[in-house]
């Protein structure tokens, strides 16, 4: 798991069939100090986070499978929690 800040959202005219109707956001992973930890990530969001929200990300494939209902979804990262 990784903390991150949502910095935007993404739109696509063509998506993998498992992502149709799903929300994608751009999240910047963070270190404990609050500095960026690598490049921003394209993340599957089923919780409805907004730009500026702190979130917890997971790269667990079973989380993506649970969200999409597809075993062949190409997404790796998903939002698994919002930080208060």
Beta strands, then each sheet from edge to edge (+ up, - down):
strand 1: 2-10
strand 2: 23-29
strand 3: 41-45
strand 4: 54-58
strand 5: 78-82
sheet 1: 3+ 2- 1+ 4- 5+
end
